[in-house]
Amino acid sequence: MSIRAEHELHQRRKGRNVGVGLMLGAFVVLVLALTFVKITSGDFEMPRIEEQQ
């Protein structure tokens, strides 16, 4: 049994998958960074529950 060379189609899929993975990772980092900035900005308060009479 010899090892066959990877087909060109697999190389393109691999490149596309790496690109999608990097974009997804960048999106997650962006969301985490925005959340961190929002919470640490100092004006973040938990919503107050108003008592109704």
C-alpha positions, 0 to 999 in steps of 0.5 A: 500500500502506497500513500497517495498524494492529497487531491487538489479538492481536499487542499482547497477544502482545507484552506477554506476550513482554516479560513472559516475557523479563523473568522469564527475565532476572530468573531469570538474574540471580538464578542469577548473583548466588547463584553469585557470593555462593557463590564469594566467601563464602570457604568455597568449596573445590574437591572434594579427590580422596582417594587410595585405598590 
